Amino acid sequence: MVTRVLHLRAQGLSLRAISEVLNTNSVPTPAGRSRWTKSHVDRLLHTRHVRQMVAPLPQRCEASTADCQRG
């Protein structure tokens, strides 16, 4: 499930859009709840374990700005 969330985020989906995908597919939250919110997704993405998983990912830059973000 973590890998799926990371892939959805890397594709550019918002936290809300990711939660909608997970809810549509009846994926339970890590706490076992049936409904995801954007806050659940945000917390998942900011856990130490997930941050270590994405550390090796290359950075991507937004075309409209010079700011770079982790993929």
Phi and psi in degrees as GROMACS dihedral restraints (atoms count N, CA, C in turn):
[ dihedral_restraints ]
;  ai    aj    ak    al  type     phi  dphi    fc
    3     4     5     6     1   -61.6    20    10
    4     5     6     7     1   -44.4    20    10
    6     7     8     9     1   -60.7    20    10
    7     8     9    10     1   -40.9    20    10
    9    10    11    12     1   -62.0    20    10
   10    11    12    13     1   -45.1    20    10
   12    13    14    15     1   -61.9    20    10
   13    14    15    16     1   -42.3    20    10
   15    16    17    18     1   -62.0    20    10
   16    17    18    19     1   -41.9    20    10
   18    19    20    21     1   -65.0    20    10
   19    20    21    22     1   -42.0    20    10
   21    22    23    24     1   -63.2    20    10
   22    23    24    25     1   -40.9    20    10
   24    25    26    27     1   -66.9    20    10
   25    26    27    28     1   -40.8    20    10
   27    28    29    30     1   -64.2    20    10
   28    29    30    31     1   -27.2    20    10
   30    31    32    33     1   -77.9    20    10
   31    32    33    34     1    -5.3    20    10
   33    34    35    36     1    98.5    20    10
   34    35    36    37     1     6.8    20    10
   36    37    38    39     1   -69.9    20    10
   37    38    39    40     1   144.2    20    10
   39    40    41    42     1   -74.5    20    10
   40    41    42    43     1   167.1    20    10
   42    43    44    45     1   -59.9    20    10
   43    44    45    46     1   -41.0    20    10
   45    46    47    48     1   -64.2    20    10
   46    47    48    49     1   -43.4    20    10
   48    49    50    51     1   -63.7    20    10
   49    50    51    52     1   -39.4    20    10
   51    52    53    54     1   -63.6    20    10
   52    53    54    55     1   -43.6    20    10
   54    55    56    57     1   -62.9    20    10
   55    56    57    58     1   -36.3    20    10
   57    58    59    60     1   -66.0    20    10
   58    59    60    61     1   -40.2    20    10
   60    61    62    63     1   -62.4    20    10
   61    62    63    64     1   -46.1    20    10
   63    64    65    66     1   -64.2    20    10
   64    65    66    67     1   -41.0    20    10
   66    67    68    69     1   -66.4    20    10
   67    68    69    70     1   -41.0    20    10
   69    70    71    72     1   -61.2    20    10
   70    71    72    73     1   -34.5    20    10
   72    73    74    75     1   -94.2    20    10
   73    74    75    76     1    11.2    20    10
   75    76    77    78     1    54.0    20    10
   76    77    78    79     1    40.3    20    10
   78    79    80    81     1   -84.9    20    10
   79    80    81    82     1   122.0    20    10
   81    82    83    84     1   -72.9    20    10
   82    83    84    85     1   152.6    20    10
   84    85    86    87     1   -69.7    20    10
   85    86    87    88     1   166.3    20    10
   87    88    89    90     1   -57.3    20    10
   88    89    90    91     1   -26.3    20    10
   90    91    92    93     1   -84.7    20    10
   91    92    93    94     1    -1.1    20    10
   93    94    95    96     1    90.0    20    10
   94    95    96    97     1     6.0    20    10
   96    97    98    99     1   -78.2    20    10
   97    98    99   100     1   159.6    20    10
   99   100   101   102     1   -90.2    20    10
  100   101   102   103     1   -16.1    20    10
  102   103   104   105     1  -119.2    20    10
  103   104   105   106     1   128.4    20    10
  105   106   107   108     1   -91.0    20    10
  106   107   108   109     1   145.9    20    10
  108   109   110   111     1  -122.5    20    10
  109   110   111   112     1   168.8    20    10
  111   112   113   114     1   -63.1    20    10
  112   113   114   115     1   -28.4    20    10
  114   115   116   117     1   -66.4    20    10
  115   116   117   118     1   -39.2    20    10
  117   118   119   120     1   -60.9    20    10
  118   119   120   121     1   -45.4    20    10
  120   121   122   123     1   -63.8    20    10
  121   122   123   124     1   -44.0    20    10
  123   124   125   126     1   -60.9    20    10
  124   125   126   127     1   -45.2    20    10
  126   127   128   129     1   -62.0    20    10
  127   128   129   130     1   -41.6    20    10
  129   130   131   132     1   -60.9    20    10
  130   131   132   133     1   -45.4    20    10
  132   133   134   135     1   -68.0    20    10
  133   134   135   136     1   -20.1    20    10
  135   136   137   138     1  -103.2    20    10
  136   137   138   139     1    10.1    20    10
  138   139   140   141     1   -72.0    20    10
  139   140   141   142     1   154.3    20    10
  141   142   143   144     1   -58.6    20    10
  142   143   144   145     1   -43.1    20    10
  144   145   146   147     1   -59.0    20    10
  145   146   147   148     1   -46.5    20    10
  147   148   149   150     1   -70.1    20    10
  148   149   150   151     1   -39.7    20    10
  150   151   152   153     1   -61.4    20    10
  151   152   153   154     1   -35.2    20    10
  153   154   155   156     1   -68.8    20    10
  154   155   156   157     1   -32.7    20    10
  156   157   158   159     1   -68.1    20    10
  157   158   159   160     1   -36.7    20    10
  159   160   161   162     1   -90.5    20    10
  160   161   162   163     1   -10.2    20    10
  162   163   164   165     1   -53.9    20    10
  163   164   165   166     1   -39.5    20    10
  165   166   167   168     1   -77.1    20    10
  166   167   168   169     1    -9.7    20    10
  168   169   170   171     1   -67.3    20    10
  169   170   171   172     1   143.4    20    10
  171   172   173   174     1   -68.6    20    10
  172   173   174   175     1   157.6    20    10
  174   175   176   177     1   -83.7    20    10
  175   176   177   178     1   152.7    20    10
  177   178   179   180     1  -126.0    20    10
  178   179   180   181     1   146.2    20    10
  180   181   182   183     1  -108.3    20    10
  181   182   183   184     1   140.3    20    10
  183   184   185   186     1   -73.7    20    10
  184   185   186   187     1   137.2    20    10
  186   187   188   189     1   -64.6    20    10
  187   188   189   190     1   -31.9    20    10
  189   190   191   192     1   -84.1    20    10
  190   191   192   193     1   -13.2    20    10
  192   193   194   195     1  -135.8    20    10
  193   194   195   196     1   168.1    20    10
  195   196   197   198     1   -91.3    20    10
  196   197   198   199     1    -0.4    20    10
  198   199   200   201     1   -75.1    20    10
  199   200   201   202     1   136.2    20    10
  201   202   203   204     1  -108.3    20    10
  202   203   204   205     1   147.8    20    10
  204   205   206   207     1  -132.3    20    10
  205   206   207   208     1   157.6    20    10
  207   208   209   210     1   -67.3    20    10
  208   209   210   211     1   140.8    20    10
